Amino acid sequence: MNIGYNFKNEKLISTALSHSSYANEHKNEGIECNERLEFLGDAILGFVVGEYIYKKFSMWPEGKLTKLRASVVCETMLSKKGRELGINKELKLGKGEEHTGGRERNSIIADAVESVIGAIYLDGGIEPVKKFILDLLKSEIEEISSTVHILDAKTTLQEILQRDSQEPIEYRIIGESGPAHYKSFSIEVCHRGKILGRGQGHSKKEAEQKAAMEAINALKGNCSLN
C-alpha cells in the first residue's frame, strides 16, 4: 500500500484498515473497527473537495458544484482509488467477510479510503490530509468537471424532442464489459425507431446521460427533429 504518508501513530492506520467483521472476531484484543474514522473521513473529504471546487470554479452555481462533488466522492470513485492505492489488499477482514469476497467489495473499499482520510487528519492535521485527497482526486475532478454539463442531458433531450413529438424516448443497453465491481455499459437512445446517440459509462445512468448528450449534439446540426 502506498498512500504517500508516514504515520507517527501506527495504531491509527491499523484501525483505519480494520473492518467491523475483523474487530468483532478480535474483541478480546481490544481491536477497534474503522467506522468512527470513516465517519470523520467522510466529513473531511466532503469539505476538502467542496472547498477546492468552490475556489476553482468560481462562476459555477451551487447546483452544478453539488453535482460535481457528488460525482467525485461517490462509492465507485473511492473504491477505484482504493484499489489503485492497494488499500483493498491491506484490509483486515473477518473470516466470513474474506470468504464472501469482501476484499473486492466497493462499499468496503470506499469506506476504508474514508477511514484512511480520517486517520491522516488525526495524525497530521488538515494540510497533510488535503494533500492526500487532492493528489488522489484532482485529476478526476478535472476530468469530470469538463463533462459535468451532461448530467442533465436526459431532461434536456426530452424537452427538445417533446416540442414536436409525444412519442417515448427509449434507452437500450447494447453491451456490457469489465469485471463485476467495475462494469462498463454501452447504451443507445432511440426515438421514433431511430438511433439518436450512444454512450458508455461505469453505470447505466452515466451511459444514458452520455447517449443523451450525443443525441443533443447531433440534433443541433439538424434543421428539423421530424
Secondary structure, DSSP 8 states (H G I E B T S, - for coil): ---S---SSHHHHHHHTB-HHHHHHTGGGT---SHHHHHHHHHHHHHHHHHHHHHHTTT--HHHHHHHHHHHSSHHHHHHHHHHHTHHHH-B--HHHHHTTGGG-HHHHHHHHHHHHHHHHHHH-HHHHHHHHHHHHHHHHHHHHTTGGGGGHHHHHHHHHTTT--S-EEEEEEEEES-GGG-EEEEEEEETTEEEEEEEESSHHHHHHHHHHHHHHHHHT-S---
